[in-house]
Amino acid sequence: MKDDIKACLDWCWTTHRGCVIGAVLGAFLAICILLFGFFRTAFVMICITVGIWLGLKVDSEDTEWLERLRDFNPAEYVHFKRK
């Protein structure tokens, strides 16, 4: 019985890896929404997404975005100026 379950899980993982990952992440997201609520879960997911994006930027060794962030001055933009 154990071997059959292991063989089935192994087949699912090798054949439908994306579906398995999607199902596990979907179940995790549903449990988080039920436990913590939609907005808290959405906030955490947004933070995770920003963290992944920043990590990819750092890993790509592209420093142009960091220089633009360093040189950003809100006072230069009309949108931020008070009347």
N, C-alpha and C positions, 0 to 999 in steps of 0.2 A: 504494500500500500504506500509506504514512504517513497519507495523508488518510483512508483507511478506518478505521485504528486511532484517529485523532483524532476522527473522527465517532462511532465507537462509544463512546469514553470520554466524549465530550461528551453523548451521549444517556444514558449510564448516570448521569452526574453530575446532569443536569437531571431525569431521571425517577425515579431511585432514590438520591437524595442520602444518606438515612439509612442505607441498606444499604451504600453505598460507604464511608461514614465508619465504620460498625460493622465492616466487613471489614478496613479498614486498622488500626483500633485493636485488633481481635482478633489480627491478625497481629503487630502490634507487641508486644502483651502476651505472646503465645506465644513470640516470640523472646527477650523479656526473661526469661521463666521458664526457657527453655532455657539462656540464658547465665549468669544470676545466681542461679537457684533460686527456689523458690516464696516463701519467707518474706522474702527481700530485696525481691523484686518486690512482694509484698503490702505491705510497709512503705512502699515508695516510693509505691504507689497510695494508701495511707491518707494519707500526707503531702500528696500532690497534692489529694486530696479535701478535706482540712482547709484547705489553701491556697485552693482555689476557694471554699469556704464562707465563709472569712474575707474574701476579696476581694469576694464578693457582699454581705456585711454592710457592708463599708466603702463600696461603691458605692451602696448603698441609702440611705446617710446616716442610718441608724437607729443612734443612739448609746446606746440603752437597754442593749444587751448589753454595751457597753464599761463603762458605769457599774456594772452588776451585777458584772462581772469585777473592777473596781477595788475594789468594796465587799466582795468575797468574803473571808471570814475563816474558815479551816478550824477554828479553835478553838471556834467557835460551834456546830458540828455534833457531835452525840453520836457519830456514826460515827467521827469522827476522834480523839475523846478517848481517851487511854490510861487504863486502870484502875489 
